[in-house]
Every structure is written in C-alpha cells, then in structure tokens.
C-alpha cells in the first residue's frame, strides 16, 4: 500500500466548481461574512474610507436601488464613530434622481477638508446611435465636491476636472464629444502634490482602455476650487497601456522615496501591469507585467482591481487574486503581498490569503486600507454588500518581514521528527481535527530526492481503507499530495519542475481548512501555477472531514532519496511562517 497509485484521487479541475462550504465551527476573520456591513441602497461599490479630523471614519461609495449601471446610481457618504460597528444614515453627495454619479474617491487634506472625485453624466447622455437608455455611469464629466464638516454636508457646487482630449477620446464612439472614463482607489499625497489615477475608454463600453493621472500642487493649500491647478499626465497623446491586449485600466499608485511613483493596473492578459515614474508622472517606464522583484516571477491576477497601498510605516501592500484568469471571474479569495523598497524598486513578498468567501464564485474587490491606533482594516465589496474587516497585524508584519524572519513556529506543532539519518522510519501520528470545522494542518519537511520518478511515497498515514493523506512524487518533476476522509478525496500537484533531484529542499503542504484551499510552498516560494497553469493552489470539497488514518506516519517508505526533518502542525501555517522555516534551514530547532 506504500505506492502512490494505490489511491485514486479526484481532481477538481477548476476552483470555481467546488460547492459552497458549510458554516465552520472555528471563527476565521478572513471569512468575508464575518465582516461588519456598510450601509447601502442595494447595489454598492468602491467603499473607500478616510479618517476625519474628529477621528471618525468617513466612507464614500457608489450605490443605487438597481444593479450596477442602472439609472438612480449615485454617490453617497456614511460616517462611523466606532470603527465600523455602526454607521450613519446615507448622506447624498449627489441625489439619486439627478444625472448618474459614480466611482467616488475621497481625499482628506491637512486642514480637515474632504474632497471627493467622481464620474458625473452632466450632459445626460443616454443613447448611442439607435441604442437608447444605454449604460451611462462612465460617460461625461470628471468632477469633485468638498465638505468642511467631516462629510456631513457637501458643497452645492461641483467642479469639473480638466480632462484634455487625447487619441482615445477621438477614437471613441462619440469621436471625443463625450468622454468615457472612471477611476478607482483614493488620491495620494506626495509632499505638497496630489495625484489621482483614472482610466480612459477608447470604445464603449470597455473594449479598450488606458491610464492617466491628474496632479495638483495647490489643492492641499488653496481653499478656492476655482483656483486649483491641474495637470494631466503623462505628457503626450497616449496613456499607460498593456504590453498585451487592449485593456489597461484601474490605475492606482503609491509614492516612493526621492519623488518616484509606482503604479499597478489590471489587464486581460492574466497579469497586472506596473510602471515607474521618476519625474513626477510626466513620463513612465514602458508598461510591463508586474513581478515580485525586478526581473523576477510575474504576479498573477485576472481582470480585477490590483490595489496598492503605502502604509504609515513606509512599506507597501498589494491586493490581488493570485491566478491568471482572463476575465472578471476568479476574485475569490483575495491575497496580499507586502512590499519593501530597495534601490528605487518595490520587492514583493510571497502572498497570504487575506479574505475569502465560502462560495467560490463570489467576487471580492475594490478594497481600501484603514490604519488607526496601530490597527488595520480592509473594506471590500461584493457589489450587493460591502463590509469592513479587521486584519491581524501579524499577517502584515509577516509579509513585510519575509527574508529576515528565520524563526520556527511553535504554535500548533504536534509532531517534530529528526530525520538526520535519512532512512525510512515511522513516527507516532498525532490526531488531526476535522477540516470541515475550519482548522486544517500543515506538513513541513526537508527532502533530498535522488530521482524525480513519479509514484514515490515520501509521507504516508493512510490506513487499510486508504483513509488519510499521502505526499509523493508526480509527473513533470513535481510533488503530489492527496487526502481521503473515507468518503471524499482530492489531490493536487506542486508546480512542474519544483522537485529538483540532488538538492536539499524545503517543502510545506498547507491544508487551509478555513478557505478550503490547498497550497504548496517549496523552497520559500508559493506555487502559483507559473506559465503552465492558471492556479498553483486548489480548493477541496468543504465537506472534507476526518483525515485520521493509521496510528503512525510512514516516512520515506518508498522514496529514492532522504527525508531530513518533518514537522506537522494541527493548523494551517501562514505563507510567511513557511518562508521563515525555509530560511532557518533543516537543522533549526523549535
């Protein structure tokens, strides 16, 4: 029974095909349903928060009684004095019975004034040729209003932003007489300058797009909006585009040291784009797909908002979805990577799951980051409900400290085996909790293979009925993990060519019972599918329950190589913990 082929595993070919999970018994703050609801009128989008001078949260969002893009869509504000537990009634920034107003983005100034920037169909465009009552929430003007009482009331006058005509405008369906545009995120402040990103559309509705920025050097100090000076960047007639495909949209940016800027935006190529500016946004590096480090592995995300933030500690966060889908799907779960600036470039960590919904097809997007009193929250929307979620600071610190942390986790450690002799062995197998309860477990080990032949067995706790788990080798020089609870089974492979004969390697197999996701982290790198697969991780059936098999764990029973050390945890390890174990080396002690 030691061969890997003794158990037939059923592979779920698409993470979206897995059914919704039952209610877990273990609380998981990453479960989006545990968040605090932000009020809306039915549809809700882009819930962005600024902290006003009185210490309250002011959330602005786009809402309406219909679905996205229907008449009655407008922009509103709501206020929380208790960090998102309760909210005020919605405050109209624009009324529901006026021209459509959408995609509102707030800016808090040092004086306490709050500006909001949004789309406004001021010309009430509603037709295109013989098409009547078209979707109009991206048509028309880019405008802003302000509040001097912490968002409780808003200026009666709105001010139109100067969007100069460019190539995309002249190419669009109205030949520039109507502009098509929208923005996401919040404006950023860099010194005395404010930058606001937005996307122009070259063909209705969103068949081709490119990115632009507005810069003002006096909005923070000049109280009269009629005297604000705006510059649209980059210079020239062409915005930031994609190296592959017609879509380059939802640009958002952060400020680096020395006046540099960094932007990320979505495409339909399976990867987000990135670009740097060293001259205040006037020119940008050639758009390229974002990488974890300069010249390194490409970051994956579908046609979904990749959201950037700069934290108060000067470090960075990127929200994305860690799969190379080509459309609007694949937005669950949401992942975070932490960034550190080195020599003028951002180096990104291996990612962590930050939020998920138990129903795989659910979309989670348009987040915002809130920092207050040393705590962190993220807002996000599912279009029909928006919520705020407190984030464990340890998750963020782990991301930022990857590469420096070499500690061995002790929490949840239930087995530690010293395989220094490298011979086949057995160890008492600890009892694992039911995965369906939301717990999970992790296998953490060091291996040195002499052959990558498929079908070898590295770890095995299966009983006579094949109940339990097994870790072995698969095709294309990969590792294969399978599990069977007596009723349900699943397997997943690491990325191809991640098993390297002759090399001592660190392997973490993380079975996350909260998100119901199986993850490989090999040699400190989380498998993301690379160029071969859309996903490097997989969902397993949420009903997967008890995996307790035989009473002992077989170590290297049918393996051409050596297993140097094994640890088992009765919880999922964070990616950052797995990376730290890799850096600590095989001789590290708990």
PABAMAR-796807 format. One record per residue (C-alpha): x negated, y negated, z negated. Coordinates in steps of 0.25 Angstrom, whole numbers. Layout:
<recs>
[[X Y Z]];
...
</recs>
This chain:
<recs>
[[0 0 0]];
[[-12 -9 0]];
[[-11 -13 15]];
[[-5 -26 18]];
[[4 -19 29]];
[[12 -11 18]];
[[21 -22 16]];
[[29 -29 27]];
[[31 -44 25]];
[[42 -52 31]];
[[37 -65 36]];
[[46 -78 37]];
[[41 -84 50]];
[[46 -98 46]];
[[46 -104 33]];
[[60 -110 36]];
[[66 -97 37]];
[[65 -93 23]];
[[78 -95 15]];
[[80 -105 4]];
[[75 -101 -9]];
[[84 -99 -22]];
[[83 -108 -34]];
[[70 -105 -41]];
[[69 -103 -56]];
[[55 -111 -57]];
[[56 -126 -55]];
[[48 -131 -44]];
[[47 -146 -42]];
[[42 -144 -27]];
[[56 -139 -24]];
[[63 -151 -18]];
[[76 -148 -24]];
[[70 -151 -38]];
[[68 -166 -34]];
[[77 -178 -38]];
[[87 -183 -28]];
[[86 -197 -22]];
[[100 -202 -18]];
[[105 -204 -4]];
[[117 -204 4]];
[[116 -191 11]];
[[104 -192 21]];
[[91 -196 14]];
[[77 -198 20]];
[[64 -204 16]];
[[65 -207 1]];
[[53 -216 -2]];
[[50 -222 -16]];
[[43 -234 -21]];
[[41 -237 -35]];
[[47 -251 -38]];
[[41 -262 -48]];
[[51 -257 -59]];
[[45 -243 -58]];
[[58 -237 -51]];
[[58 -229 -38]];
[[64 -235 -26]];
[[67 -224 -16]];
[[71 -229 -2]];
[[77 -219 8]];
[[86 -217 21]];
[[99 -211 18]];
[[113 -210 24]];
[[126 -202 23]];
[[123 -195 36]];
[[111 -187 41]];
[[98 -193 46]];
[[100 -204 57]];
[[115 -205 55]];
[[122 -219 54]];
[[122 -224 40]];
[[108 -221 37]];
[[101 -232 29]];
[[90 -235 19]];
[[92 -235 4]];
[[85 -236 -9]];
[[87 -230 -23]];
[[80 -232 -36]];
[[75 -223 -47]];
[[71 -227 -61]];
[[68 -213 -66]];
[[58 -208 -55]];
[[69 -202 -46]];
[[78 -195 -56]];
[[89 -205 -53]];
[[91 -215 -42]];
[[100 -228 -40]];
[[111 -228 -30]];
[[106 -230 -16]];
[[103 -245 -12]];
[[105 -249 2]];
[[93 -255 9]];
[[101 -254 22]];
[[116 -251 22]];
[[122 -238 28]];
[[131 -246 37]];
[[120 -254 43]];
[[110 -250 54]];
[[103 -237 51]];
[[91 -239 42]];
[[82 -228 39]];
[[68 -223 35]];
[[66 -233 23]];
[[52 -235 17]];
[[49 -243 5]];
[[37 -251 1]];
[[34 -257 -13]];
[[26 -269 -14]];
[[17 -275 -25]];
[[28 -285 -28]];
[[39 -275 -30]];
[[46 -278 -17]];
[[50 -265 -10]];
[[51 -265 6]];
[[58 -255 14]];
[[55 -252 28]];
[[65 -244 37]];
[[72 -242 51]];
[[84 -251 54]];
[[92 -249 66]];
[[94 -264 67]];
[[99 -265 81]];
[[109 -253 78]];
[[104 -245 90]];
[[113 -233 91]];
[[112 -228 105]];
[[102 -223 115]];
[[107 -223 130]];
[[120 -215 130]];
[[117 -210 116]];
[[126 -216 105]];
[[124 -216 90]];
[[110 -211 91]];
[[102 -209 78]];
[[96 -223 75]];
[[89 -222 62]];
[[75 -225 69]];
[[80 -235 78]];
[[77 -250 77]];
[[70 -259 67]];
[[60 -256 56]];
[[64 -265 45]];
[[61 -268 30]];
[[68 -274 18]];
[[64 -277 4]];
[[68 -276 -11]];
[[63 -285 -22]];
[[71 -278 -33]];
[[65 -264 -33]];
[[75 -259 -22]];
[[88 -263 -28]];
[[91 -272 -17]];
[[85 -275 -3]];
[[83 -287 6]];
[[95 -291 14]];
[[85 -294 26]];
[[78 -283 33]];
[[65 -286 40]];
[[61 -280 53]];
[[47 -274 55]];
[[39 -278 68]];
[[38 -265 76]];
[[31 -268 88]];
[[35 -262 101]];
[[25 -250 106]];
[[25 -240 116]];
[[34 -230 109]];
[[45 -241 108]];
[[44 -244 123]];
[[45 -229 125]];
[[57 -226 117]];
[[72 -225 121]];
[[75 -239 120]];
[[61 -244 126]];
[[58 -251 113]];
[[71 -259 112]];
[[73 -250 100]];
[[62 -245 91]];
[[63 -231 85]];
[[55 -229 72]];
[[54 -225 58]];
[[45 -224 46]];
[[43 -214 34]];
[[35 -216 21]];
[[32 -229 14]];
[[23 -240 18]];
[[10 -240 12]];
[[2 -251 5]];
[[-13 -253 8]];
[[-19 -265 2]];
[[-10 -276 6]];
[[-5 -269 18]];
[[7 -261 20]];
[[9 -250 31]];
[[21 -244 35]];
[[22 -232 45]];
[[33 -229 55]];
[[35 -221 68]];
[[40 -226 81]];
[[48 -217 90]];
[[46 -217 105]];
[[58 -209 109]];
[[71 -207 102]];
[[74 -200 92]];
[[60 -196 88]];
[[54 -189 100]];
[[40 -197 99]];
[[35 -205 88]];
[[22 -213 84]];
[[18 -220 71]];
[[15 -235 67]];
[[13 -243 55]];
[[17 -257 50]];
[[7 -265 42]];
[[10 -277 34]];
[[-1 -284 26]];
[[8 -294 19]];
[[21 -287 15]];
[[16 -284 1]];
[[14 -299 -2]];
[[23 -306 7]];
[[37 -307 2]];
[[44 -312 14]];
[[46 -301 24]];
[[47 -311 36]];
[[32 -314 33]];
[[28 -299 33]];
[[17 -296 44]];
[[18 -282 50]];
[[8 -275 60]];
[[12 -262 67]];
[[1 -252 68]];
[[-7 -246 75]];
[[-10 -257 85]];
[[-6 -254 99]];
[[5 -247 106]];
[[4 -233 101]];
[[7 -228 87]];
[[2 -215 80]];
[[5 -203 87]];
[[3 -188 86]];
[[-8 -180 93]];
[[2 -170 98]];
[[17 -173 100]];
[[26 -185 101]];
[[29 -186 87]];
[[21 -195 77]];
[[29 -201 66]];
[[32 -204 51]];
[[18 -210 49]];
[[15 -213 35]];
[[1 -218 30]];
[[-8 -220 18]];
[[-19 -229 15]];
[[-33 -224 14]];
[[-45 -231 8]];
[[-52 -242 16]];
[[-39 -247 23]];
[[-37 -234 31]];
[[-24 -228 33]];
[[-19 -214 35]];
[[-6 -209 42]];
[[1 -196 44]];
[[13 -193 52]];
[[21 -182 58]];
[[21 -175 72]];
[[28 -164 79]];
[[14 -156 80]];
[[15 -149 67]];
[[5 -158 61]];
[[5 -173 55]];
[[-4 -183 61]];
[[-13 -192 54]];
[[-21 -205 57]];
[[-30 -215 50]];
[[-32 -230 52]];
[[-44 -237 47]];
[[-39 -251 52]];
[[-26 -254 44]];
[[-17 -246 54]];
[[-21 -253 67]];
[[-27 -240 73]];
[[-27 -226 69]];
[[-35 -213 71]];
[[-30 -204 82]];
[[-18 -197 77]];
[[-22 -183 73]];
[[-15 -172 65]];
[[-17 -173 50]];
[[-28 -164 44]];
[[-31 -160 30]];
[[-45 -166 31]];
[[-52 -173 43]];
[[-53 -162 54]];
[[-46 -152 45]];
[[-34 -144 45]];
[[-21 -150 51]];
[[-10 -153 42]];
[[4 -148 46]];
[[17 -154 45]];
[[30 -153 55]];
[[38 -165 59]];
[[39 -170 45]];
[[34 -182 37]];
[[20 -181 33]];
[[20 -190 21]];
[[8 -197 16]];
[[5 -204 2]];
[[-6 -210 -5]];
[[-5 -208 -20]];
[[-9 -218 -30]];
[[-22 -210 -33]];
[[-26 -213 -19]];
[[-24 -199 -14]];
[[-15 -195 -3]];
[[-3 -185 -1]];
[[3 -180 12]];
[[17 -173 12]];
[[19 -163 24]];
[[24 -149 27]];
[[12 -141 30]];
[[18 -134 43]];
[[16 -137 57]];
[[31 -137 61]];
[[34 -146 74]];
[[48 -151 70]];
[[55 -157 58]];
[[56 -143 50]];
[[46 -138 40]];
[[47 -149 30]];
[[48 -139 18]];
[[40 -138 10]];
[[33 -151 9]];
[[18 -151 6]];
[[8 -161 0]];
[[-7 -163 3]];
[[-16 -172 -5]];
[[-26 -181 2]];
[[-39 -187 -2]];
[[-46 -198 6]];
[[-60 -195 10]];
[[-69 -203 19]];
[[-56 -210 24]];
[[-48 -198 27]];
[[-38 -190 19]];
[[-41 -176 16]];
[[-29 -168 12]];
[[-27 -156 2]];
[[-21 -143 4]];
[[-6 -145 2]];
[[5 -141 -8]];
[[19 -139 -7]];
[[26 -152 -14]];
[[41 -150 -11]];
[[49 -139 -5]];
[[64 -135 -3]];
[[68 -121 -5]];
[[76 -121 8]];
[[65 -120 19]];
[[72 -128 30]];
[[73 -140 21]];
[[66 -153 25]];
[[58 -161 15]];
[[52 -174 20]];
[[50 -189 19]];
[[43 -189 5]];
[[38 -200 -3]];
[[28 -200 -15]];
[[31 -207 -28]];
[[20 -210 -39]];
[[23 -215 -52]];
[[17 -214 -66]];
[[8 -203 -61]];
[[19 -194 -56]];
[[22 -191 -41]];
[[35 -189 -34]];
[[39 -186 -20]];
[[52 -189 -13]];
[[57 -182 -1]];
[[70 -180 7]];
[[77 -168 13]];
[[86 -178 21]];
[[98 -175 13]];
[[92 -176 -1]];
[[79 -184 -6]];
[[72 -181 -19]];
[[61 -185 -27]];
[[51 -174 -33]];
[[40 -176 -43]];
[[27 -170 -39]];
[[18 -163 -48]];
[[5 -172 -49]];
[[-3 -159 -50]];
[[1 -155 -36]];
[[-4 -169 -30]];
[[-17 -169 -39]];
[[-20 -154 -34]];
[[-19 -159 -19]];
[[-28 -171 -22]];
[[-38 -163 -30]];
[[-40 -152 -20]];
[[-54 -150 -17]];
[[-58 -154 -31]];
[[-50 -145 -39]];
[[-56 -131 -42]];
[[-48 -127 -54]];
[[-41 -113 -55]];
[[-27 -113 -59]];
[[-23 -106 -72]];
[[-8 -109 -72]];
[[-1 -96 -67]];
[[-13 -88 -66]];
[[-9 -73 -69]];
[[-20 -65 -62]];
[[-35 -68 -61]];
[[-43 -57 -55]];
[[-58 -58 -53]];
[[-62 -50 -40]];
[[-77 -53 -41]];
[[-80 -39 -38]];
[[-71 -40 -25]];
[[-66 -25 -26]];
[[-51 -21 -25]];
[[-45 -22 -38]];
[[-32 -23 -45]];
[[-27 -33 -56]];
[[-14 -34 -64]];
[[-4 -41 -56]];
[[4 -52 -64]];
[[19 -53 -63]];
[[24 -64 -53]];
[[36 -72 -55]];
[[47 -71 -45]];
[[44 -80 -33]];
[[59 -83 -31]];
[[59 -90 -45]];
[[49 -101 -39]];
[[36 -97 -45]];
[[26 -90 -35]];
[[12 -85 -37]];
[[-2 -87 -31]];
[[-13 -77 -27]];
[[-27 -84 -28]];
[[-39 -76 -23]];
[[-52 -75 -17]];
[[-55 -65 -6]];
[[-66 -62 3]];
[[-62 -53 15]];
[[-72 -45 24]];
[[-61 -43 34]];
[[-48 -50 39]];
[[-41 -37 43]];
[[-26 -38 42]];
[[-19 -30 31]];
[[-29 -30 20]];
[[-24 -32 6]];
[[-30 -42 -4]];
[[-20 -43 -15]];
[[-8 -33 -17]];
[[2 -32 -28]];
[[13 -24 -20]];
[[20 -12 -27]];
[[25 1 -21]];
[[37 -7 -15]];
[[27 -18 -9]];
[[33 -28 -19]];
[[22 -39 -22]];
[[12 -46 -14]];
[[0 -43 -5]];
[[-11 -52 0]];
[[-19 -47 12]];
[[-24 -50 26]];
[[-16 -53 38]];
[[-19 -55 53]];
[[-28 -66 58]];
[[-37 -67 46]];
[[-26 -71 36]];
[[-21 -67 23]];
[[-7 -61 21]];
[[2 -62 9]];
[[14 -54 7]];
[[25 -53 -4]];
[[37 -44 -6]];
[[46 -44 -18]];
[[53 -31 -15]];
[[64 -38 -6]];
[[57 -50 1]];
[[44 -51 7]];
[[35 -61 14]];
[[21 -63 19]];
[[12 -74 24]];
[[-2 -75 31]];
[[-12 -85 28]];
[[-17 -94 40]];
[[-24 -86 50]];
[[-39 -84 48]];
[[-39 -89 34]];
[[-45 -75 29]];
[[-60 -76 32]];
[[-68 -63 30]];
[[-81 -65 23]];
[[-76 -77 16]];
[[-72 -78 1]];
[[-59 -85 2]];
[[-49 -91 -8]];
[[-34 -87 -6]];
[[-22 -92 -12]];
[[-8 -86 -9]];
[[3 -95 -15]];
[[17 -90 -16]];
[[25 -102 -20]];
[[38 -98 -26]];
[[44 -112 -26]];
[[43 -115 -12]];
[[43 -101 -8]];
[[30 -103 1]];
[[18 -94 2]];
[[5 -101 4]];
[[-10 -97 7]];
[[-21 -106 2]];
[[-34 -100 8]];
[[-48 -106 4]];
[[-41 -118 -1]];
[[-32 -121 12]];
[[-17 -119 12]];
[[-13 -111 24]];
[[-4 -120 33]];
[[-4 -111 46]];
[[-15 -118 53]];
[[-13 -119 68]];
[[-7 -105 68]];
[[6 -106 60]];
[[16 -117 57]];
[[15 -113 42]];
[[4 -108 33]];
[[14 -105 22]];
[[27 -97 22]];
[[40 -97 14]];
[[44 -84 8]];
[[58 -80 4]];
[[63 -87 -8]];
[[69 -75 -14]];
[[55 -68 -15]];
[[55 -64 -29]];
[[47 -54 -37]];
[[33 -50 -31]];
[[28 -42 -43]];
[[23 -29 -37]];
[[12 -19 -43]];
[[6 -22 -56]];
[[-8 -24 -51]];
[[-13 -33 -40]];
[[-22 -25 -30]];
[[-34 -34 -26]];
[[-41 -31 -12]];
[[-35 -17 -11]];
[[-36 -17 4]];
[[-45 -29 7]];
[[-58 -30 15]];
[[-64 -40 6]];
[[-64 -45 -8]];
[[-55 -52 -18]];
[[-63 -60 -27]];
[[-53 -66 -36]];
[[-38 -66 -38]];
[[-28 -75 -45]];
[[-13 -74 -46]];
[[-4 -86 -51]];
[[10 -84 -54]];
[[13 -97 -47]];
[[10 -104 -34]];
[[-3 -111 -34]];
[[-3 -125 -28]];
[[-12 -126 -16]];
[[-21 -135 -24]];
[[-24 -124 -34]];
[[-27 -114 -23]];
[[-37 -124 -17]];
[[-43 -126 -31]];
[[-45 -111 -33]];
[[-52 -110 -19]];
[[-61 -121 -23]];
[[-64 -115 -36]];
[[-70 -102 -30]];
[[-68 -88 -33]];
[[-76 -88 -46]];
[[-67 -99 -52]];
[[-61 -95 -66]];
[[-47 -100 -71]];
</recs>
